[in-house]
Amino acid sequence: MTKDHGPSVKDDETYEALREDGASKQKAAAIANAQANEDQHPSKKGGKQPPYEEWTKDDLYSRAQELEIDGRSDMTKDELIEALRST
């Protein structure tokens, strides 16, 4: 049975599934609320940025630095992409 997470979470079932998959509370709530809102379409592709695979390693490193990802200086381009996507 799905637990009620209060008025700040609009779709408790989606929230719980995301939390079980490892999403943070904040991220899970944002996605669950977006899916519950008929005016938003969280499954559609978002921003205008190219995929990380098209970024240079220096650009990926800079983004990782902004997000304070530990160990970024020793990471390969593929490792930086993975770390950024898991943040």
DAZI-V332348 format. One record per helix or strand of 2 or more residues. SS is the DSSP state (2 for helix, 1 for strand). FROM is the first residue (numbers start at 0). LEN is the number of residues. If there is no record, write none. Layout:
SS:FROM:LEN + SS:FROM:LEN
//
This chain:
2:11:9 + 2:24:12 + 2:51:3 + 2:56:10 + 2:71:3 + 2:76:9
//
